[in-house]
Amino acid sequence: MKTQLVAALKGQARDLAALGRAVAAVKTRQVEKTEVKAAAHSIARKWFDEINPLLKAAQASPETLSEFSGLFEELMKTSRIRATKSTYAGLISQLMPKYQKDLIHAAEIGVFSAGTSLSIAPYVEGLPANEGSYLDEAQRCLSVKALKGCIVLGWCATIARIHSKVADIGYTKFSAATDEMAGKNYGRFKPFNKRHKVDSLSELQRIFDTDILWVLEYLELIDGNQHQRLRFCFELRNNSAHPGQAPIEPENVYSFYSDITKIVLKNPKFAIGEAP
């Protein structure tokens, strides 16, 4: 991700340099050309939409980000009004040297490398606050490269949401589903032979997570492929929680969080209060 950050920074620096040349080529005192103003606005938007979030994830200092945000906000405002060449040139002259020294150079020598290497923020952004305790702690695990702890906490958040959804649809419905599944002597659910009588969350929490995944598929909250992917996530959680030689790498973390958020945490079917 360091490579991605450096590439993004260098790309915006090139855009700034091109804007400087375009402004210098303007023959009038005022910058009237639509394409020049549009380019300035696009560069400023890119800072707020792409570069700033990347640098935040990389743990760049708030002071540095605030200073650059102020300059890019001025550039955005300038692009919307009838401004002089000197106004544009002044902003660009402030941005260019600092951009090279404080951002690109810092990224290239690894100042931001610890932060850019690991972040689950894109996956968990927008989730309910009551899940934040698990996921905030999971992100803190990544700050010290505790990848296994990050995965264990992610599964905690996932199974907690699943438990809440089961409570939402009713323990009676869940129990009845296990009776029906255990009574089948053909088809996909034939191997399931466990009948669970559940009346409370504490009783639900005593049931194996793998059994609950089977019931979720039976109730059509997930399909067979999603069941398989969640089962893999659960196995990755087990690999992370118990000693073993299988490595846990950043790509495992990102794949895990992509699956648990898309299949459960951000899936409308698992929104509390929604019918299955």
C-alpha positions in Angstrom: 0.0 0.0 0.0 3.0 2.3 0.3 3.4 2.0 -3.5 -0.3 3.0 -3.9 0.2 6.0 -1.7 3.4 7.2 -3.4 1.8 6.8 -6.8 -1.3 8.7 -5.8 0.8 11.6 -4.4 3.1 11.8 -7.4 0.0 11.8 -9.7 -1.5 14.8 -7.9 1.9 16.6 -7.9 2.0 16.2 -11.7 -1.5 17.6 -11.9 -0.5 20.6 -9.8 2.6 21.2 -12.0 0.4 21.0 -15.2 -2.1 23.4 -13.6 0.8 25.8 -12.9 1.9 25.7 -16.6 -1.7 26.2 -17.7 -2.1 29.2 -15.5 1.2 30.7 -16.6 0.0 30.4 -20.2 -3.1 32.5 -19.6 -2.7 35.8 -21.4 -5.2 37.8 -19.4 -5.0 39.1 -15.8 -8.0 37.0 -14.9 -8.3 33.3 -15.3 -11.4 32.9 -17.5 -10.7 29.6 -19.2 -13.2 26.9 -18.2 -10.7 24.1 -18.6 -8.2 25.7 -16.3 -10.8 26.3 -13.6 -12.1 22.8 -14.0 -8.6 21.3 -13.6 -8.1 23.3 -10.4 -11.4 22.1 -9.0 -10.6 18.5 -9.9 -7.2 18.6 -8.2 -8.8 20.0 -5.0 -11.5 17.4 -5.1 -9.0 14.7 -5.5 -7.3 15.8 -2.3 -10.4 15.6 -0.2 -11.8 12.4 -1.9 -8.7 10.3 -2.4 -5.4 11.7 -1.1 -6.5 12.9 2.3 -8.2 9.6 3.3 -5.2 7.7 2.2 -2.9 9.8 4.3 -5.3 9.5 7.3 -5.1 5.8 7.0 -1.4 6.1 6.8 -1.4 8.0 10.1 0.0 11.2 8.7 0.1 14.0 11.3 -3.2 15.9 11.7 -1.3 19.2 11.6 0.1 18.4 8.1 -3.3 17.2 6.8 -5.0 20.3 8.2 -2.4 22.6 6.5 -2.8 21.0 3.1 -6.6 20.8 3.4 -6.6 24.6 4.0 -4.6 25.2 0.9 -6.7 22.9 -1.3 -9.9 24.4 0.1 -8.7 27.8 -1.1 -7.8 26.3 -4.5 -11.4 24.9 -4.7 -12.9 28.2 -3.8 -10.7 30.0 -6.3 -11.8 27.7 -9.1 -15.4 28.8 -8.5 -14.9 32.5 -8.7 -13.4 35.1 -11.1 -9.8 35.0 -9.8 -6.5 36.4 -11.0 -3.5 34.5 -12.3 -1.5 35.7 -9.3 -4.1 34.1 -6.9 -3.7 30.7 -8.6 0.1 31.1 -8.9 0.4 32.0 -5.2 -1.5 28.9 -4.1 0.4 26.6 -6.4 3.7 28.0 -5.3 2.8 27.3 -1.7 1.6 23.8 -2.4 4.3 22.4 -4.7 7.5 22.6 -2.6 5.7 21.5 0.6 3.9 18.7 -1.3 7.2 17.3 -2.5 9.0 17.6 0.9 6.2 16.9 3.4 4.2 14.3 1.6 6.0 12.5 -1.3 9.4 12.4 0.3 8.0 11.3 3.6 6.0 8.5 1.9 9.0 7.3 -0.1 11.3 7.0 3.0 8.6 5.1 4.9 7.3 7.6 7.4 3.8 6.5 6.5 4.5 2.9 5.9 3.3 1.5 9.2 -0.1 3.1 8.7 -0.6 2.3 5.0 0.3 -1.3 5.4 -2.8 -2.3 7.4 -6.2 -0.8 7.7 -9.7 -2.2 7.7 -11.4 1.2 7.6 -12.7 0.9 4.1 -14.6 -2.3 5.0 -16.1 -1.2 8.4 -16.9 2.4 7.6 -20.6 3.2 8.2 -21.3 0.3 10.5 -23.5 0.8 13.6 -21.8 2.4 16.6 -22.7 -0.6 18.8 -20.4 -2.8 16.7 -17.6 -0.3 17.1 -16.1 -1.7 20.2 -15.1 -4.9 18.4 -14.0 -3.2 15.2 -12.2 -0.3 16.8 -10.2 -2.8 18.8 -9.6 -4.8 15.7 -8.1 -1.7 14.0 -5.9 -1.1 17.0 -4.6 -4.6 16.6 -3.4 -3.8 13.1 -1.5 -0.8 14.5 0.9 -3.3 16.1 0.5 -5.8 13.3 -1.5 -8.2 15.5 -3.3 -9.7 12.4 -4.6 -12.8 14.3 -6.2 -10.6 16.9 -7.8 -8.5 14.2 -9.4 -11.5 12.6 -10.7 -13.0 16.0 -12.3 -9.6 16.8 -13.9 -9.4 13.3 -15.5 -12.8 13.8 -16.8 -11.6 17.2 -18.5 -8.7 15.5 -19.9 -11.0 12.9 -21.4 -13.7 15.2 -22.7 -11.0 17.5 -24.7 -9.5 14.6 -25.9 -13.0 13.6 -27.1 -13.7 17.2 -28.9 -10.4 17.1 -30.6 -11.3 13.8 -31.7 -14.7 15.2 -33.2 -12.9 18.2 -34.9 -10.5 15.9 -36.6 -13.2 13.8 -37.4 -15.2 16.9 -35.8 -18.1 18.8 -39.0 -20.2 18.1 -38.4 -19.9 14.3 -34.8 -20.8 14.7 -35.6 -23.9 16.9 -38.3 -25.0 14.4 -35.8 -24.7 11.6 -33.4 -27.1 13.3 -36.3 -29.6 13.8 -37.2 -29.4 10.2 -33.6 -29.8 9.0 -32.9 -32.8 11.3 -36.0 -34.5 10.0 -34.9 -34.4 6.3 -33.6 -37.7 4.9 -32.6 -36.3 1.5 -31.1 -33.2 -0.1 -28.5 -30.6 1.0 -29.6 -30.5 4.7 -29.7 -34.3 5.2 -26.3 -34.3 7.1 -27.7 -31.8 9.7 -29.1 -33.9 12.5 -29.1 -31.6 15.5 -32.3 -30.3 17.1 -31.8 -27.2 19.2 -34.3 -25.8 21.6 -33.5 -22.1 22.0 -35.3 -19.6 24.3 -32.7 -17.0 25.0 -29.5 -15.4 23.8 -27.4 -17.3 26.4 -28.7 -20.6 25.0 -28.0 -19.5 21.4 -24.5 -18.6 22.4 -23.9 -22.2 23.4 -24.6 -23.5 19.9 -21.6 -24.0 17.6 -21.1 -21.2 15.1 -21.0 -23.8 12.3 -24.4 -25.1 13.2 -25.8 -21.6 13.2 -24.5 -21.0 9.7 -26.4 -24.1 8.5 -29.6 -22.7 9.9 -29.0 -19.3 8.3 -28.8 -21.0 4.9 -32.0 -23.0 5.6 -33.8 -19.7 6.5 -32.4 -18.2 3.3 -30.5 -15.4 5.0 -27.5 -16.7 3.1 -27.1 -19.0 0.1 -24.8 -22.0 -0.2 -21.8 -20.0 -1.6 -22.1 -17.4 1.2 -22.3 -20.2 3.7 -19.1 -21.7 2.4 -17.3 -18.3 2.5 -18.4 -17.7 6.1 -17.3 -21.1 7.0 -13.9 -20.3 5.6 -13.9 -17.0 7.6 -14.7 -19.1 10.7 -11.9 -21.5 10.0 -9.5 -18.5 9.6 -10.7 -17.3 13.0 -9.9 -20.7 14.4 -6.5 -20.6 12.8 -5.9 -17.2 14.3 -7.0 -18.2 17.8 -5.0 -21.5 18.1 -1.3 -22.3 17.6 -0.3 -23.4 14.1 2.2 -22.8 11.3 -0.3 -21.4 8.7 0.7 -17.8 8.2 -1.8 -15.0 8.5 -1.0 -12.3 6.0 -2.5 -8.8 5.2 -4.3 -10.3 2.2 -6.0 -12.8 4.4 -7.2 -10.0 6.7 -8.6 -8.0 3.8 -10.3 -11.0 2.2 -11.8 -11.9 5.6 -13.2 -8.4 6.2 -14.5 -8.2 2.7 -16.5 -11.3 3.2 -17.9 -10.7 6.7 -19.0 -7.1 5.8 -20.6 -7.9 2.5 -22.2 -11.2 3.6 -23.3 -10.1 7.1 -22.4 -6.8 8.6 -23.5 -4.7 5.6 -26.0 -7.1 4.2 -29.6 -5.7 4.4 -30.9 -9.2 5.3 -29.0 -8.9 8.6 -30.3 -5.4 9.4 -32.1 -5.7 12.7 -35.9 -5.2 12.3 -35.9 -6.4 8.6 -37.8 -9.5 7.7 -35.6 -12.4 6.4 
